[in-house]
């Protein structure tokens, strides 16, 4: 597992309640048993601020098992707020920021929010 991904997985596992599953890699899903956050690396760029540091851009797909209109909207909005509150919480270091949460549908099946985050990783 790369350093950036390992950092984000570790942070989410500490910051999110255990009622939310964290999936480490993008993958196809047949079904969801509980609210889920999937971590996807989109881009890595050199830091303009620090030498020996990289900026990772991740998409977090926050998904719920409910698919019926109304029920899924309420559950999804609740999940999005839990994830955003966790990203802004004290368990998350200053090098992690979220930039937007966009409504989506994962694999044309699961209601989702695509939450974009940036993580500054210092290389040794």
C-alpha positions in Angstrom: 0.0 0.0 0.0 1.4 3.4 -0.9 2.2 5.9 1.9 -0.6 8.4 0.9 -3.3 5.7 0.8 -2.1 4.1 4.1 -2.3 7.5 5.7 -5.8 8.2 4.6 -7.0 4.7 5.5 -5.5 5.0 9.0 -7.1 8.4 9.5 -10.5 7.3 8.3 -10.5 4.2 10.5 -9.8 6.3 13.6 -12.1 9.2 12.7 -15.2 7.4 11.5 -17.5 5.2 13.6 -17.2 1.5 13.2 -20.7 1.5 11.7 -19.1 2.7 8.5 -17.0 0.4 6.4 -13.8 1.7 4.8 -12.7 0.0 1.5 -9.0 0.6 0.7 -9.2 0.3 -3.1 -11.6 1.0 -5.9 -13.5 -2.2 -6.8 -16.8 -3.4 -8.1 -19.5 -3.9 -5.6 -22.4 -6.4 -5.7 -24.1 -5.0 -2.6 -23.5 -3.0 0.5 -24.3 -4.2 4.0 -23.7 -0.8 5.7 -22.7 2.7 4.9 -19.3 2.6 3.1 -16.4 4.9 2.2 -14.2 3.8 -0.7 -10.8 5.4 -1.1 -9.5 6.2 -4.6 -6.2 7.9 -5.5 -6.7 10.3 -8.4 -3.5 12.3 -8.6 -0.1 12.8 -7.0 1.8 16.1 -7.6 5.0 17.5 -6.1 4.4 20.0 -3.3 5.0 23.7 -4.3 5.4 24.5 -0.6 7.8 21.8 0.7 10.6 19.9 -0.8 10.4 16.1 -0.2 6.6 16.3 -0.1 3.8 15.1 -2.4 0.2 16.3 -2.7 -2.2 13.4 -3.0 -5.6 14.0 -4.4 -8.2 11.3 -3.3 -11.8 10.7 -4.1 -13.8 9.2 -1.2 -17.0 7.6 -2.4 -19.4 7.7 0.5 -22.2 5.2 -0.3 -25.3 3.8 1.4 -27.0 0.4 0.9 -30.5 2.0 0.5 -31.5 2.7 -3.1 -35.2 3.9 -2.7 -35.6 7.6 -3.3 -36.1 9.6 -0.1 -34.7 6.9 2.2 -31.4 6.8 0.3 -31.3 10.6 0.1 -31.7 10.9 3.9 -29.2 8.2 4.7 -26.7 9.5 2.2 -26.9 13.1 3.5 -26.3 11.8 7.0 -23.3 9.8 5.9 -21.8 12.7 4.0 -22.1 14.9 7.1 -20.5 12.3 9.3 -17.5 12.0 6.8 -17.1 15.7 6.5 -17.3 16.2 10.2 -14.6 13.5 10.6 -12.4 15.2 8.0 -12.6 18.4 10.0 -12.2 16.8 13.4 -9.3 16.7 15.8 -8.2 13.2 14.7 -7.3 14.6 11.2 -3.9 16.4 10.9 -3.6 19.8 9.3 -2.2 18.4 6.0 -5.6 16.9 5.1 -8.3 19.1 3.5 -11.5 18.4 1.7 -12.4 20.6 -1.3 -15.9 19.5 -2.3 -18.6 16.9 -2.0 -20.5 16.1 -5.2 -23.6 13.9 -5.5 -23.0 10.8 -7.6 -24.1 7.3 -8.3 -21.4 4.6 -7.9 -21.5 1.9 -10.6 -25.0 3.2 -11.6 -26.3 1.4 -8.6 -25.4 2.9 -5.2 -26.3 6.5 -4.2 -23.1 8.3 -3.3 -21.2 11.4 -2.6 -17.8 11.9 -4.2 -15.8 13.7 -1.6 -12.5 15.2 -2.9 -9.7 15.5 -0.4 -6.0 16.6 -0.6 -3.3 15.1 1.6 0.2 16.5 2.0 2.6 13.6 2.5 6.2 14.3 3.6 8.7 11.8 2.1 11.6 10.5 4.2 
